Amino acid sequence: MKINFDRRHDLKDLYQVGNVIRDYTNTLYLIVGNVEDGYAMVNLTNNSVTEKTNTLEELADLYGEDEDVLVNAEINVF
């Protein structure tokens, strides 16, 4: 696995479906969801899921921190 970190600080850019976020505790989260069911974050460290929100903006407001970093992860399966 290859992981690169992007230090952009605009939470609206970070909190998009499919993005992986690293927080200040070095925990990784995958942003998931769709318009009908809402949006949530999957904790890739312990396989838990946050509460759903209606919009990505609500998700960023509820869980976003200035220290959050976008992770560019590439998984290669052989």
trRosetta pair geometry for C-beta under 8 A, 3 or more apart (Angstrom, degrees):
i j d omega theta_ij theta_ji phi_ij phi_ji
1 73 6.5 -11 -176 -165 107 95
1 74 6.8 163 -158 79 59 57
1 75 5.6 -13 -112 -105 94 64
1 76 7.2 -168 -87 21 46 78
2 73 7.4 155 84 -153 53 46
2 74 4.6 -1 57 52 98 108
2 76 7.8 49 -1 -13 94 109
3 71 5.9 -27 -159 -168 100 104
3 72 7.1 141 -160 76 47 56
3 73 5.0 -8 -106 -103 82 77
3 74 7.7 -159 -73 22 42 67
4 71 7.5 141 75 -163 44 54
4 72 4.2 -16 64 60 95 111
5 22 6.6 -52 -117 30 113 138
5 69 4.9 7 -166 154 108 134
5 70 7.2 136 -162 78 55 52
5 71 6.0 -30 -103 -105 66 62
5 72 7.4 -155 -74 17 18 82
6 69 6.6 157 66 -178 49 81
6 70 4.2 -23 61 71 108 105
6 71 7.6 -156 17 -74 82 15
6 72 6.1 79 -27 -28 107 106
7 69 6.0 -32 -102 -126 50 102
8 13 5.7 -65 137 92 141 136
8 14 6.6 -179 92 -64 105 92
8 70 5.8 11 41 6 104 123
9 66 6.3 14 -155 -158 111 72
10 13 4.3 62 89 9 105 111
10 14 6.9 167 89 -13 55 87
11 14 5.3 -57 -144 39 40 113
11 15 5.7 17 166 -5 76 112
11 60 4.3 130 146 -169 115 122
11 64 4.1 52 -143 -164 138 153
11 68 6.8 72 -110 57 86 137
12 15 6.5 -59 -130 47 24 95
12 56 7.6 93 -144 121 66 111
12 57 6.8 -1 -110 -102 95 79
12 60 6.2 -71 -82 -35 49 177
13 16 7.1 -34 -178 -24 34 116
13 70 7.6 -60 120 -57 93 140
14 19 6.3 173 179 142 50 156
14 21 5.8 75 170 -102 111 114
14 60 7.2 124 71 -116 95 113
14 64 7.1 128 75 -124 128 113
14 68 5.7 106 163 121 165 123
14 69 7.9 -153 -124 179 131 9
14 70 5.1 -141 -122 -68 85 96
15 19 7.0 -142 -122 59 18 138
15 21 7.3 1 -86 -59 65 143
15 31 5.9 151 -156 -106 58 148
15 56 5.2 156 127 179 102 97
15 57 7.9 138 92 -89 135 27
15 59 5.5 173 -174 97 135 107
15 60 3.9 -146 14 -74 159 101
15 64 6.2 -77 -46 -76 132 119
16 19 4.9 85 61 -17 77 123
16 31 6.2 122 81 86 28 152
16 56 6.6 27 -100 -152 43 152
17 31 5.4 -128 -108 117 32 100
17 32 6.5 65 -141 -131 85 24
17 33 6.0 -122 -102 55 110 72
17 34 7.5 57 -109 -78 154 54
17 39 7.1 -114 -79 -124 93 109
17 56 7.4 -101 -37 -89 78 125
18 30 7.7 -27 -149 -169 21 89
18 31 6.6 -31 29 72 27 91
19 30 7.6 166 89 -149 40 51
19 31 4.9 22 55 22 83 121
19 70 6.1 -61 -166 -136 118 96
19 71 7.8 126 175 46 74 70
20 28 5.8 -2 -178 -171 106 103
20 29 6.9 160 -156 80 57 42
20 30 5.4 -26 -99 -94 76 67
20 31 7.7 -144 -77 4 29 78
20 44 7.3 3 -141 -17 110 147
20 70 7.5 99 75 -166 58 56
20 71 4.1 -59 101 65 103 111
20 73 5.3 2 42 7 156 121
21 28 7.2 151 78 -154 44 52
21 29 4.8 -18 59 61 94 97
21 31 6.8 67 -12 -39 110 99
21 41 7.4 -51 41 -137 122 128
21 68 5.2 -13 -171 -168 115 111
21 69 7.0 139 -160 69 63 42
21 70 6.5 -42 -103 -102 65 45
21 71 6.6 -176 -99 3 11 96
22 26 6.2 -10 -171 -140 108 41
22 27 7.1 154 -150 74 59 36
22 28 5.5 -27 -93 -94 73 68
22 29 7.9 171 -83 18 26 75
22 68 7.1 152 76 -156 46 57
22 69 4.8 -19 59 61 98 97
22 71 5.2 94 -25 -55 100 115
23 26 7.4 -79 71 -9 60 14
23 27 5.2 -7 41 55 105 89
23 29 6.9 46 -25 -5 104 116
23 65 6.2 74 -146 39 96 127
23 67 6.7 71 -170 95 56 100
23 68 5.6 -26 -105 -100 62 77
24 65 6.2 -67 -18 107 111 150
24 67 4.1 45 -73 101 100 149
24 68 7.7 -67 -34 -65 72 50
27 43 6.3 -27 173 -149 120 97
27 44 7.7 153 176 52 71 75
27 45 4.9 -81 -140 -8 86 141
28 43 7.6 116 81 -163 53 51
28 44 4.2 -37 94 52 104 122
28 45 6.2 132 38 -42 76 87
28 71 6.4 -20 -130 0 105 163
29 41 4.2 2 -178 -180 125 118
29 42 6.5 148 -159 69 65 43
29 43 5.8 -33 -100 -98 81 49
29 44 6.6 -164 -92 -1 23 89
29 50 7.8 18 -145 -18 131 122
29 63 7.9 -131 144 151 175 144
30 41 6.8 148 69 -160 40 63
30 42 4.5 -14 56 55 98 103
30 44 5.9 89 -19 -54 97 109
31 39 6.9 -2 -174 -172 89 109
31 41 5.9 -32 -97 -102 55 76
31 56 7.5 46 -174 -130 133 103
31 59 7.2 108 -137 137 105 152
32 39 7.1 163 89 -153 43 62
32 40 5.8 -20 67 67 90 78
32 41 7.3 142 20 -110 80 24
32 42 5.7 43 -4 -17 128 108
33 37 6.3 -146 -153 85 79 93
33 38 5.6 -77 -149 114 128 42
33 39 3.4 -145 38 -107 166 54
33 40 5.7 131 -63 15 113 64
33 52 7.1 135 -110 -138 126 95
33 56 7.8 179 68 -78 134 81
33 59 8.0 -163 7 -59 153 151
34 37 5.6 55 58 33 86 94
34 38 8.0 28 62 40 48 22
34 39 7.9 153 8 -78 20 70
37 52 7.0 -93 148 -144 76 148
38 52 3.7 80 108 172 139 116
38 53 5.8 165 -172 75 108 29
38 54 5.5 -63 -115 -97 95 34
39 52 6.5 131 60 -156 32 73
39 53 5.4 -32 63 62 88 84
39 54 7.7 6 18 104 89 10
39 55 6.9 -10 14 145 128 13
39 56 5.4 95 -35 -83 176 60
39 58 7.7 142 56 66 115 95
39 59 4.8 -76 106 -47 121 141
40 49 5.3 35 146 -179 139 99
40 50 5.0 -180 -164 67 87 80
40 51 6.8 -154 -117 102 104 21
40 52 4.8 -60 -61 -94 106 63
40 53 7.2 146 -78 11 56 72
40 59 7.2 -158 -100 -115 22 125
41 49 7.2 163 82 -153 44 57
41 50 4.5 34 47 11 87 125
41 59 6.9 139 -37 -169 97 118
41 63 6.2 -129 -3 109 145 173
42 47 7.4 -14 -177 -145 95 42
42 48 7.6 169 -156 88 54 35
42 49 5.4 -25 -103 -100 66 79
42 50 8.0 -120 -66 6 27 79
43 46 5.2 -5 115 49 125 79
43 47 6.7 -58 82 5 82 9
43 48 4.6 11 36 55 123 80
43 49 7.2 -142 8 -73 81 29
43 50 7.5 108 -36 -40 93 83
44 47 7.5 35 -137 -74 26 51
50 59 7.9 113 95 -142 139 95
50 62 8.0 146 163 112 137 126
50 63 6.4 -24 -142 -74 167 144
51 62 7.8 -91 68 153 107 157
53 56 7.8 131 90 -89 119 17
53 58 3.8 -167 177 102 132 116
53 59 4.5 -167 41 -63 139 73
53 62 6.2 -172 -72 6 140 141
54 58 5.8 63 48 16 73 152
55 58 4.7 103 59 3 81 99
55 59 7.1 -139 101 -4 49 86
56 59 5.3 -51 -151 35 39 116
56 60 6.3 39 152 -18 69 103
57 60 5.8 -53 -148 38 32 110
57 61 6.3 32 152 -19 65 107
58 61 5.6 -54 -144 38 32 112
58 62 6.1 26 158 -17 66 110
59 62 6.0 -60 -144 39 26 107
59 63 6.1 -25 175 26 64 111
59 64 7.7 88 123 -34 61 96
60 63 7.0 -77 -127 58 19 76
60 64 4.1 21 -171 -32 64 137
61 64 6.6 -4 -62 28 13 111
64 68 5.9 -79 -151 -2 69 150
65 68 5.2 127 62 -32 73 93
